[in-house]
C-alpha cells in the first residue's frame, strides 16, 4: 500500500512539473507521436514561413474620389465626371492648369484653384516624370522636365515660376517632341514663329524657371509629333 502511495505521489509531482513546462511537454508529446506513427501517417501539409505583408497591397480599393469640372471640387463626397478608385493608403496627383499641384490621399471635399490638367493615382515609390511647357505673365514661353517624388501630403506646390502664367502642355515622361511657337503680332515683325526640340530641355527642380523656347512673347504653342 505504501509503495502504491509513493508511486501516486511521484506521478502527481511529475504531472505538476510537466504542467509548469507546458510548451516543452507539448513538444515532447508531439515528437513521441511522430516517432511512433510517422511511418504509417506521412505528412500532408507543407512547411513554410510567413513573410512581411505590406498593408497597402492587401487594402481594398473601394474608395471613389471624384472631380467635378463645373464646380472645381474634388473628393469622396463629390459627384463628378472624373472618378478614381483607390484604397485608404493610395495617393492621387492633381495638377491644375495654373501650374499648381498637390499629392493627397482620400479627402471628403476640397476646392481646386484652377481646372485640372492631370488627375491620376500617384506611385509614391517611383514618383512621376513630366515635361512642362508653359508661359509666364509676359507670355514668355518656357519648358522644363521635372521628377515629382518628394511631397508633404495635401500641400500645394507650383510647377510654374509665375503664378499669373499658364500651363500650356503637360507631357508625361521625358518628351522628345518639337514645339512650334507663334509670336505675338507686332509692327515690322518679319519672323513670326520658331520651333524648338524638347529633347534639349534638361530635368530640373519644380521651382526652376526652365529653358526659354522663344526670343519673343508667344501667343500660341503647339506640340508637334
Secondary structure by P-SEA (a helix, b strand, c coil): caaaaaaaaaaaaaaaaaaaaaaaaaaaaaaaaaacccccccccbbbbbbccccccccccccbbbbbbcccccccccccccbbbbbcccbbbbbbcccccccccccccbbbbcccccccccccccbbbbbbbbbccccccccccccccccccccbbbbccccccccccccccccccbbbbbbccccccccccccccccccbbbbcccccccccccccccbbbbcc
